[in-house]
Amino acid sequence: STQSTGSKQTQAKMEFVLKHYKKNCCLQLKPKAKISTVPERCVHFSVAWFRGKELSKDAKRAITAELYGKLTEFLEKNGGKLTFTTVIACTNCTYGHLDDEFERLVAECRVAHPELCTEKNLPLENHPEVPQDRTVMFHIAHSRSTDEELNALLKKPGQKLEMTIECVEVNK
């Protein structure tokens, strides 16, 4: 269910990490602080990941490494800053947009590599109140967070989460 309480725009600031999981071939944006109620199901934005076995592990690794490089370059040019703007708040998660250029880079990669998963995009056909001209490809599960300020912010559309991003590669 959608929550549309309040129209006043608020902002929160938080440190996040863009993690490139090299072995698992995925990219995630995670809060730097440990705020997940269930650590193995952590609060995060999924940026790039695969389902299925159409591609070899090496091909998947090359795709995520290339995207990680482009996103890292963007973040360096942008002073390590990234903004998430909430579009629609559901019971357990909130969908929204990240900075236009960041989204453009992810969208271009998804077009070039249709094997990248898109199953977590907001199903626009179920939400006619949302502008239909732009895919809403990012969401974060606020129901798993212990951060009260973040939870309150994410439960309303039109809010902004200002993130400072550190980029990290891990061999997982």
C-alpha positions as MATLAB code, in Angstrom:
seq = 'STQSTGSKQTQAKMEFVLKHYKKNCCLQLKPKAKISTVPERCVHFSVAWFRGKELSKDAKRAITAELYGKLTEFLEKNGGKLTFTTVIACTNCTYGHLDDEFERLVAECRVAHPELCTEKNLPLENHPEVPQDRTVMFHIAHSRSTDEELNALLKKPGQKLEMTIECVEVNK';
ca = [
       0.000    0.000    0.000;
       1.092    3.506   -0.762;
       1.518    6.102    1.944;
       0.990    9.688    0.882;
       0.993   11.446    4.219;
       2.483   14.918    4.242;
       3.764   16.974    1.348;
       6.517   18.932    3.108;
       9.894   18.077    1.676;
      12.568   17.092    4.152;
      16.149   15.966    3.756;
      18.430   13.577    5.565;
      22.163   13.122    5.152;
      23.880    9.769    5.426;
      27.116    8.019    4.504;
      26.802    5.140    2.051;
      29.212    2.721    0.363;
      29.018    1.689   -3.293;
      30.143   -1.929   -2.995;
      31.383   -3.877   -5.979;
      31.145   -7.564   -5.120;
      33.607   -8.892   -7.674;
      32.977  -12.639   -7.262;
      29.187  -12.288   -6.986;
      29.038   -9.864   -9.929;
      26.849   -7.241   -8.298;
      26.836   -3.611   -7.183;
      24.974   -2.344   -4.108;
      24.701    0.985   -2.306;
      24.673    0.307    1.440;
      24.569    2.584    4.464;
      28.001    2.802    6.086;
      26.447    2.456    9.552;
      25.077   -0.920   10.566;
      21.346   -0.117   10.652;
      19.796   -3.391    9.481;
      17.438   -5.263   11.780;
      18.462   -8.506   10.057;
      22.160   -8.248    9.038;
      21.990  -10.922    6.316;
      19.117   -8.988    4.678;
      20.702   -5.564    4.922;
      19.228   -2.210    3.954;
      20.555   -1.358    0.474;
      19.888   -0.149   -3.053;
      20.514   -2.836   -5.675;
      22.386   -1.204   -8.554;
      23.409   -4.126  -10.792;
      22.981   -7.890  -10.507;
      22.176  -10.919  -12.640;
      19.631  -13.732  -12.599;
      20.026  -16.794  -14.760;
      22.950  -18.457  -16.448;
      22.945  -16.860  -19.918;
      26.411  -15.412  -19.363;
      29.628  -16.851  -17.998;
      30.861  -15.660  -14.605;
      33.752  -13.892  -16.385;
      31.349  -12.011  -18.685;
      29.219  -10.945  -15.701;
      32.333   -9.800  -13.838;
      33.460   -7.733  -16.818;
      30.056   -6.006  -17.053;
      29.855   -5.115  -13.367;
      33.502   -4.004  -13.316;
      32.870   -1.690  -16.283;
      29.765   -0.185  -14.666;
      31.548    0.184  -11.310;
      34.313    2.106  -13.100;
      31.820    4.484  -14.734;
      29.888    5.045  -11.506;
      33.099    5.626   -9.540;
      34.212    8.192  -12.127;
      30.817    9.946  -11.890;
      30.979   10.012   -8.085;
      34.523   11.413   -8.141;
      33.387   14.235  -10.464;
      30.356   14.826   -8.219;
      32.397   15.152   -5.018;
      31.255   11.739   -3.761;
      27.680   13.017   -3.471;
      24.496   11.277   -4.589;
      20.840   12.112   -3.892;
      17.890    9.736   -3.659;
      14.495   11.372   -4.185;
      11.516    9.343   -3.039;
       8.746    8.799   -5.606;
       6.431    6.313   -3.945;
       6.451    4.909   -0.439;
       5.088    1.395   -0.024;
       4.594   -0.574    3.188;
       8.072   -2.133    3.305;
      10.139   -0.187    0.804;
      10.390    3.119   -1.008;
      10.985    3.620   -4.727;
      12.688    6.659   -6.168;
      15.323    8.233   -8.341;
      19.041    8.754   -7.873;
      20.862   11.607   -9.645;
      20.059   11.753  -13.384;
      23.602   11.018  -14.562;
      23.979    8.051  -12.186;
      20.673    6.631  -13.440;
      21.656    7.263  -17.064;
      24.850    5.236  -16.612;
      22.947    2.326  -15.026;
      20.185    2.471  -17.674;
      22.711    2.485  -20.536;
      24.427   -0.545  -19.035;
      21.083   -2.353  -18.703;
      20.268   -1.634  -22.359;
      23.706   -2.807  -23.510;
      23.478   -5.901  -21.285;
      19.848   -7.070  -21.044;
      21.027   -9.954  -18.847;
      21.229   -7.445  -15.967;
      18.233   -7.867  -13.734;
      15.386   -5.322  -13.798;
      12.829   -7.260  -11.735;
      12.978   -4.740   -8.873;
      11.882   -1.778  -11.019;
       8.627   -0.163   -9.908;
       5.805   -1.678  -11.992;
       4.576    1.629  -13.460;
       1.387    0.031  -14.799;
       0.294   -0.504  -11.166;
       0.972    3.140  -10.260;
      -0.749    5.537  -12.694;
      -0.138    8.408  -10.234;
       3.608    8.179  -10.951;
       4.987    9.922  -14.089;
       5.200    7.192  -16.729;
       8.053    8.701  -18.769;
      10.964    7.417  -16.675;
      11.691    3.996  -15.212;
      11.833    3.987  -11.418;
      14.682    1.524  -10.986;
      15.809    2.011   -7.397;
      14.211    1.078   -4.110;
      15.314    0.646   -0.517;
      13.659   -1.508    2.154;
      13.045    0.872    5.053;
      11.222   -1.816    7.029;
      14.605   -3.405    7.770;
      16.220   -0.235    9.132;
      16.794    0.693   12.769;
      17.429    4.367   11.817;
      14.252    6.238   12.862;
      15.085    9.433   10.919;
      15.727    7.465    7.717;
      12.551    5.417    8.195;
      10.414    8.551    8.670;
      11.934   10.198    5.584;
      11.428    7.153    3.388;
       7.766    6.779    4.255;
       6.773    9.900    2.254;
       7.070   10.733   -1.455;
       9.108   13.757   -2.560;
      11.765   13.494    0.159;
      15.536   13.683   -0.382;
      18.278   11.518    1.052;
      21.673   13.203    0.537;
      24.386   10.555    0.454;
      28.148   10.809    0.705;
      29.513    7.787   -1.130;
      32.678    5.800   -0.578;
      33.519    3.252   -3.301;
      34.794   -0.183   -2.237;
      35.600   -3.398   -4.092;
      35.335   -6.670   -2.181;
      36.258  -10.200   -3.168;
      32.938  -11.747   -2.273;
];
